[in-house]
Amino acid sequence: MAIDKTKSKQVLQRINTDIFQQIEELNLDTSKKRNTTNRSAKIRELIRLGLTSNLPVEDFQILTTKDYEKVLLTLPNEMLEQIKEFQHANRIDNRTNAVLILIKMGLYEIQQ
């Protein structure tokens, strides 16, 4: 299935191994009908939760590590714009770190 580039964009994302493992073990019921097992769908949902969270960003800073996985994500253009706004509003140096912080915030929201 081809990606409609007017609506979505593929981005290569580095995810720390420990966060990646948490995502893999996660069962999200995003549709209220079935568990979401697709990794990209899980990550998109975690980002969405992070974007709607009121948690302080300072609590979710990313530690640099050489242990990471590379994941190709398809993200809607509107979500990419929200990530960009989040990145600039919180003075985060790059999109990779902004996405990682949003994923961590989403994981925290789910665990609460």
C-alpha positions as a Markdown table, in Angstrom:
| # | Residue | x | y | z |
|---|---|---|---|---|
| 1 | Met | 0.0 | 0.0 | 0.0 |
| 2 | Ala | 1.4 | 3.3 | -1.1 |
| 3 | Ile | 1.7 | 6.3 | 1.3 |
| 4 | Asp | -0.2 | 9.4 | 0.3 |
| 5 | Lys | 2.6 | 11.9 | 0.7 |
| 6 | Thr | 0.1 | 14.8 | 0.8 |
| 7 | Lys | -1.3 | 13.4 | 4.1 |
| 8 | Ser | 1.7 | 11.5 | 5.7 |
| 9 | Lys | 5.4 | 11.4 | 5.7 |
| 10 | Gln | 7.9 | 8.6 | 6.5 |
| 11 | Val | 10.5 | 9.5 | 9.1 |
| 12 | Leu | 13.4 | 7.5 | 10.4 |
| 13 | Gln | 13.4 | 7.5 | 14.2 |
| 14 | Arg | 16.0 | 6.3 | 16.6 |
| 15 | Ile | 14.5 | 4.9 | 19.8 |
| 16 | Asn | 16.6 | 3.9 | 22.8 |
| 17 | Thr | 16.6 | 0.1 | 23.3 |
| 18 | Asp | 15.0 | 0.3 | 26.7 |
| 19 | Ile | 12.1 | 2.5 | 25.4 |
| 20 | Phe | 11.8 | 0.2 | 22.3 |
| 21 | Gln | 11.4 | -2.8 | 24.5 |
| 22 | Gln | 8.6 | -1.1 | 26.5 |
| 23 | Ile | 6.9 | -0.3 | 23.2 |
| 24 | Glu | 7.2 | -3.9 | 22.0 |
| 25 | Glu | 5.7 | -5.3 | 25.3 |
| 26 | Leu | 2.8 | -2.8 | 25.2 |
| 27 | Asn | -0.7 | -3.8 | 24.4 |
| 28 | Leu | -2.7 | -0.7 | 23.4 |
| 29 | Asp | -6.4 | -0.9 | 22.9 |
| 30 | Thr | -6.7 | 2.2 | 20.7 |
| 31 | Ser | -9.7 | 1.1 | 18.6 |
| 32 | Lys | -11.7 | -0.2 | 21.6 |
| 33 | Lys | -12.2 | -3.3 | 19.5 |
| 34 | Arg | -8.8 | -5.0 | 19.3 |
| 35 | Asn | -5.3 | -4.7 | 20.6 |
| 36 | Thr | -2.9 | -2.6 | 18.5 |
| 37 | Thr | 0.1 | -4.8 | 17.8 |
| 38 | Asn | 1.5 | -2.8 | 15.0 |
| 39 | Arg | 4.6 | -1.0 | 16.3 |
| 40 | Ser | 4.1 | 2.2 | 14.2 |
| 41 | Ala | 0.5 | 2.4 | 15.5 |
| 42 | Lys | 1.6 | 2.0 | 19.1 |
| 43 | Ile | 4.3 | 4.7 | 18.6 |
| 44 | Arg | 1.7 | 7.1 | 16.9 |
| 45 | Glu | -0.7 | 6.5 | 19.9 |
| 46 | Leu | 2.1 | 7.2 | 22.4 |
| 47 | Ile | 3.1 | 10.4 | 20.6 |
| 48 | Arg | -0.6 | 11.5 | 20.6 |
| 49 | Leu | -0.8 | 10.8 | 24.3 |
| 50 | Gly | 2.4 | 12.8 | 24.9 |
| 51 | Leu | 1.1 | 15.7 | 22.8 |
| 52 | Thr | -2.1 | 15.9 | 24.9 |
| 53 | Ser | -0.3 | 15.4 | 28.2 |
| 54 | Asn | 0.1 | 18.2 | 30.8 |
| 55 | Leu | 3.2 | 16.7 | 32.3 |
| 56 | Pro | 6.3 | 18.8 | 32.7 |
| 57 | Val | 8.7 | 18.1 | 29.8 |
| 58 | Glu | 11.8 | 18.5 | 32.1 |
| 59 | Asp | 10.8 | 15.2 | 33.8 |
| 60 | Phe | 11.3 | 13.3 | 30.5 |
| 61 | Gln | 14.7 | 14.3 | 29.2 |
| 62 | Ile | 16.5 | 11.7 | 27.1 |
| 63 | Leu | 19.8 | 10.3 | 28.1 |
| 64 | Thr | 22.2 | 9.8 | 25.2 |
| 65 | Thr | 23.1 | 6.2 | 24.5 |
| 66 | Lys | 24.6 | 4.1 | 21.8 |
| 67 | Asp | 22.0 | 1.4 | 22.3 |
| 68 | Tyr | 19.1 | 2.2 | 20.0 |
| 69 | Glu | 16.9 | 0.8 | 17.3 |
| 70 | Lys | 16.0 | 2.6 | 14.1 |
| 71 | Val | 12.3 | 2.5 | 13.1 |
| 72 | Leu | 10.7 | 3.9 | 10.0 |
| 73 | Leu | 7.5 | 5.6 | 11.0 |
| 74 | Thr | 4.7 | 6.9 | 8.9 |
| 75 | Leu | 3.3 | 10.0 | 10.6 |
| 76 | Pro | 0.4 | 12.2 | 9.5 |
| 77 | Asn | 1.5 | 15.7 | 8.4 |
| 78 | Glu | -0.6 | 17.3 | 11.2 |
| 79 | Met | 1.2 | 15.2 | 13.8 |
| 80 | Leu | 4.5 | 16.2 | 12.4 |
| 81 | Glu | 3.5 | 19.8 | 12.7 |
| 82 | Gln | 2.4 | 19.3 | 16.3 |
| 83 | Ile | 5.8 | 17.6 | 17.0 |
| 84 | Lys | 7.6 | 20.6 | 15.5 |
| 85 | Glu | 5.6 | 23.0 | 17.6 |
| 86 | Phe | 6.3 | 20.9 | 20.7 |
| 87 | Gln | 10.0 | 20.8 | 19.9 |
| 88 | His | 10.2 | 24.6 | 19.4 |
| 89 | Ala | 8.0 | 25.5 | 22.4 |
| 90 | Asn | 10.2 | 23.3 | 24.7 |
| 91 | Arg | 13.5 | 24.2 | 23.1 |
| 92 | Ile | 14.3 | 20.7 | 22.2 |
| 93 | Asp | 17.3 | 20.5 | 19.9 |
| 94 | Asn | 16.0 | 18.1 | 17.3 |
| 95 | Arg | 12.9 | 16.1 | 16.2 |
| 96 | Thr | 14.3 | 12.8 | 17.3 |
| 97 | Asn | 14.6 | 13.9 | 20.9 |
| 98 | Ala | 11.2 | 15.6 | 20.8 |
| 99 | Val | 9.6 | 12.3 | 19.6 |
| 100 | Leu | 11.4 | 10.3 | 22.2 |
| 101 | Ile | 10.2 | 12.7 | 25.0 |
| 102 | Leu | 6.6 | 12.4 | 23.7 |
| 103 | Ile | 6.9 | 8.6 | 23.6 |
| 104 | Lys | 8.2 | 8.6 | 27.2 |
| 105 | Met | 5.3 | 10.9 | 28.2 |
| 106 | Gly | 2.8 | 8.7 | 26.5 |
| 107 | Leu | 4.3 | 5.6 | 28.2 |
| 108 | Tyr | 4.0 | 7.4 | 31.6 |
| 109 | Glu | 0.3 | 8.4 | 30.9 |
| 110 | Ile | -0.6 | 4.8 | 30.0 |
| 111 | Gln | 1.1 | 3.4 | 33.2 |
| 112 | Gln | -0.9 | 5.8 | 35.4 |
